[in-house]
Amino acid sequence: MSLSAADLQDLQAALADRLYVQISGWHLHLGDAELAGPLAIECSALVDQGAAVAARRAVEAVKVQIAGGASQLPLARLLPPAQLRELEEILEPYCR
């Protein structure tokens, strides 16, 4: 199952505003880091598996370039645990 274009856009906006990565105490919102779009696409492809599974698999699938692209980390390594729970809450309405 995949989300409609309007739902995907709404999901991306929610992710951009509500989620952040945390590095050395700094919070960088996903919208500012240009990660909300890729995460929304991954989540959209996984919503039929339920919010918890979709959230975990999506943050593992999205790769974040660091050091000017010399290396990549899964988004999951940069999200605080509370942000993963927030992602699950954001996804709940799309999983019904």
Buried (B, 14 or more C-beta within 10 A) or exposed (E): EEBEEEBBEBBBEBBBEBBBBEEEEEEEBBBEBEBBBBBBBBBBBBBEBEBBBBBBBBBEBBEBEEEEEEEEEEBBEBBEEEBBEBBBEBBBEBBE
